């Protein structure tokens, strides 16, 4: 039962992070922003297997709204990768 609950929580988090990037890209375009930096969170379970997929998804979502990638800056805390700061600018 604990494994099922953990899997459901993990699935919910992954979906919410995916939606977070979509909303940010759409909001940035709607607000007419010329540049934006977002934080792409990773955790111990996703940093090796899903971080690149999440980053690619974010790049595609921002590109669809007319943004291009400027930089990717990894954020480490206590020697552990916590996520990435992704900066985009309007083309």
C-alpha positions as CSV (number, residue, x, y, z in Angstrom):
1,X,0.0,0.0,0.0
2,X,2.9,2.4,0.8
3,X,4.5,1.7,-2.6
4,X,1.2,2.5,-4.4
5,X,0.8,5.8,-2.5
6,X,4.4,6.7,-3.2
7,X,4.0,6.0,-6.9
8,X,0.9,8.2,-7.0
9,X,2.6,11.0,-5.2
10,X,5.6,10.8,-7.5
11,X,3.3,10.7,-10.6
12,X,1.5,13.8,-9.4
13,X,4.7,15.7,-8.8
14,X,6.0,14.8,-12.3
15,X,2.8,16.0,-13.9
16,X,2.8,19.2,-11.8
17,X,6.4,20.0,-12.8
18,X,5.5,19.4,-16.4
19,X,2.5,21.7,-16.2
20,X,4.5,24.3,-14.4
21,X,6.8,24.8,-17.4
22,X,3.8,25.0,-19.7
23,X,2.2,27.7,-17.6
24,X,5.4,29.6,-17.3
25,X,6.0,29.6,-21.1
26,X,2.4,30.6,-21.8
27,X,2.3,33.3,-19.1
28,X,5.7,34.7,-20.3
29,X,4.3,35.0,-23.8
30,X,1.0,36.5,-22.7
31,X,2.7,39.1,-20.5
32,X,5.0,40.1,-23.3
33,X,8.2,39.3,-21.4
34,X,11.4,39.5,-23.4
35,X,13.3,37.2,-21.1
36,X,12.5,34.7,-18.3
37,X,14.5,32.4,-16.0
38,X,12.7,29.4,-14.5
39,X,13.9,26.7,-12.0
40,X,13.5,23.1,-13.1
41,X,13.5,21.1,-9.9
42,X,15.0,17.6,-9.8
43,X,15.1,15.2,-6.9
44,X,17.0,12.0,-6.0
45,X,14.7,9.9,-8.1
46,X,14.6,12.0,-11.2
47,X,18.0,13.6,-11.4
48,X,19.6,10.8,-13.4
49,X,16.8,9.5,-15.5
50,X,14.2,12.3,-16.0
51,X,16.1,15.6,-15.7
52,X,17.1,15.7,-19.4
53,X,13.6,14.7,-20.5
54,X,12.0,17.5,-18.4
55,X,14.6,20.0,-19.7
56,X,13.9,19.0,-23.3
57,X,10.1,19.4,-22.6
58,X,10.7,22.8,-21.2
59,X,12.8,23.9,-24.1
60,X,10.2,22.8,-26.6
61,X,7.4,24.5,-24.7
62,X,9.3,27.8,-24.6
63,X,10.3,27.5,-28.2
64,X,6.6,27.0,-29.2
65,X,5.9,30.4,-27.5
66,X,8.8,32.1,-29.4
67,X,11.6,31.9,-26.9
68,X,15.1,30.6,-27.3
69,X,17.4,29.1,-24.7
70,X,20.1,31.4,-23.3
71,X,21.7,29.4,-20.6
72,X,21.4,26.4,-18.3
73,X,22.9,26.8,-14.8
74,X,22.9,23.7,-12.5
75,X,22.1,24.4,-8.8
76,X,23.8,22.3,-6.2
77,X,23.2,22.3,-2.5
78,X,25.5,20.4,-0.1
79,X,27.0,18.6,-3.1
80,X,23.7,17.3,-4.4
81,X,22.1,18.4,-7.7
82,X,18.8,20.2,-6.8
83,X,17.8,21.5,-10.2
84,X,18.6,23.8,-13.0
85,X,18.0,27.5,-13.7
86,X,16.9,27.8,-17.4
87,X,17.0,31.2,-19.0
88,X,15.1,32.0,-22.2
89,X,14.8,35.2,-24.3
90,X,12.2,36.1,-26.9
91,X,13.4,35.7,-30.5
